[in-house]
């Protein structure tokens, strides 16, 4: 799995994540909370956190700065693209953030990690974004996890969103 881990993090200049991917709860921020990862998060790049509640940017060790975006997914993507320069922008999750970007037609590749564990609850990743055509381009399997990389079909996007460039 080291190959996939290296590929997934290659050439990433910025990340976007939902509020609950950064921390628990909703509502106003607990200013003491600095994320699940401790003082040196694994991102080592700018991270734009979608939220309805403003918070000052949070700079951590290793080059990670969390910027909290309150004016929507398009604004977060624009800021992430600017920060990433010529590198990739990755939507790190959670399911709600991924769904919003899928529904808006702003994701061209989807990497899913499938683990055979029944949790009994959770969010459905593809709920409400019907009509997508996901073409598998890579599958790496082990007894504990299967990684599937999908490319969204251009024909699917043309059907759903109109010709590219219009």
Number of C-alpha atoms within 10 A of each C-alpha: 12 7 8 12 9 10 11 13 13 11 13 19 22 27 26 28 25 22 23 18 18 22 14 12 10 12 8 11 15 12 9 6 11 16 17 11 10 11 13 14 17 13 19 17 18 22 28 28 26 24 23 15 14 14 17 10 14 14 15 16 12 13 14 20 19 24 22 23 24 15 13 12 22 12 14 22 21 12 18 23 18 14 18 19 12 11 14 16 23 22 22 20 19 17 19 19 21 21 19 18 17 21 16 13 15 13 17 14 17 18 17 13 13 12 12 9 8 7 6 5 6 8 9 10 17 15 11 11 14 9 11 17 14 16 15 15 11 11 14 13 12 9 7 9 14 15 17 18 18 18 17 19 15 15 14 14 17 11 11 12 12 11 11 9 4 5
